[in-house]
Amino acid sequence: MALATDSAVTISAGEQALKIYESADKLFEMSQVQPIGIMIYNGMQFLGVPIDTIIKEFRRHAVKFDTVKVASDAFLQHLYKYVDEAPDEEIYKSISAVVSPLAEEISQKIADSVLSKLKEGAAPGSKQEFDKFTENAINEVLVRYEQLVDGLEEIPLLPRTDRKSQPAKYRELTETAVKNAISGFAESDTDRIVNIAHKLLRSKHVSRSKTGIVFSGFGEKERFPTLVSYEIDGLFEAKIRLVQTDCCDIDRNGVRAYVRPFAQKDMVDRFLHGLDDRLRNDITRYCEETVGKISEGILGSITFVDEGDASELERLATEAQNAFIRNLNEDAFKSFKDR
């Protein structure tokens, strides 16, 4: 079993990257008595506490674990210590990281919708008509987002039995995050946006502030290595929002070897398969442009007596072009990975 990572970490404020450091630790021993490692990617803090500090404290008191999965469960439960100690400011930040981009997006969509309709000449005459006009525009946007979040799968929350869920406190912090993120026309429908944000927090949506945690190694009863990975992304009513992203148990009768990229996977895919998503997109775009030009050149050099024949040949050329691109994506690229 081998884990590998770079040492770069980006310090950012919201969407803006402020500084990149090249000496960050992302790979740690989980136990002083067992060969189990922890690898971190993306967010390097949990509620304001550096992840490496949390890992080192856990390691000092760690016992032997039968399996890597049991070890990972123990570590994740250990995080609740920091939830209980966290000031409201840090809890607010974790909620805001998920909620604020949504609220800002809704606010901007509402403003765009209202202004667009005004430019189209739909401006009402009286204040009463204007209020009704903006109410309809806002409702159209909010209905779309309400339908969107209603269709999202719920996120698993890390179980805990030692503390109440505190729904009132977390709803208040969510409301504050929404109010701080919206402006203009959207302020009149804060409650609806808060409800949308609340459903988003309950869904499997993860923000850019997520923290990836990978556990891998050998438990006391494991002859072969196991890997299990998660992404954690803030809190919902004092419970950790958690998505399991992978689980692989190497065995002679099952999976005998496994390579898994995390975070930026382009270089791993290119090394393993000779092809990554960026290269694949470049090839597809080049083929679409080239094949299209070939069709245009051939059709442009033919003189048709009947316009219907020209239209039919153009249709057949378009179908052939689409079939080529479809086969490129479904068959040709797949053959690279299967070799």
HELIX and SHEET records of a PDB file:
HELIX    1   1 ILE A   51  HIS A   61  1                                  11    
HELIX    2   2 VAL A   68  HIS A   78  1                                  11    
HELIX    3   3 TYR A   80  GLU A   85  1                                   6    
HELIX    4   4 ASP A   88  LYS A  119  1                                  32    
HELIX    5   5 LYS A  127  ASP A  150  1                                  24    
HELIX    6   6 PRO A  167  ALA A  181  1                                  15    
HELIX    7   7 GLY A  184  ASP A  189  5                                   6    
HELIX    8   8 THR A  190  LEU A  201  1                                  12    
HELIX    9   9 ASP A  266  HIS A  273  1                                   8    
HELIX   10  10 ASP A  277  GLY A  300  1                                  24    
HELIX   11  11 GLU A  307  ASN A  327  1                                  21    
HELIX   12  12 LEU A  328  ALA A  332  3                                   5    
HELIX   13  13 PHE A  333  ASP A  338  1                                   6    
SHEET    1   A 2 VAL A   9  ALA A  13  0                                        
SHEET    2   A 2 GLN A  16  TYR A  21 -1                                        
SHEET    1   B 5 LEU A  27  GLU A  29  0                                        
SHEET    2   B 5 ILE A  36  ASN A  42 -1                                        
SHEET    3   B 5 THR A 211  GLY A 217 -1                                        
SHEET    4   B 5 THR A 226  PHE A 236 -1                                        
SHEET    5   B 5 LYS A 239  ASP A 249 -1                                        
SHEET    1   C 2 GLN A  45  PHE A  46  0                                        
SHEET    2   C 2 VAL A  49  PRO A  50 -1                                        
END                                                                             
